[in-house]
């Protein structure tokens, strides 16, 4: 019985020493846990500060915007340059894919 209590005492003091050594880690984990627990409460009281800018973003980057037009022009010029260097008609397949990608992204934005 005496050996058991000595082993338990030794094991218990070892745990306490380990906790003292890692105090900063435990404090950081406790802080992170409290932030995670407070997350839903903070999310319900927050405001979207960019909500008023939605129309501006759609007008600037959406379908039919000047940014979309300049992307099309830039893609065409780059494809012509690459075709002049490579002489591969697959460049125009890539151009079509880039047009399609730009059109999809512009439609998603606005």
Buried (B, 14 or more C-beta within 10 A) or exposed (E): EEEEEEEEEEEEEEEEEEEEEEEEEEEEEEEEEEEEEEEEEEEEEEEEEEEEEEEEEBEBBBBEBEBBEEBBEEBBEBBEEBBEEEEEEEBBEBBEEBBEEBBEBBEEBB
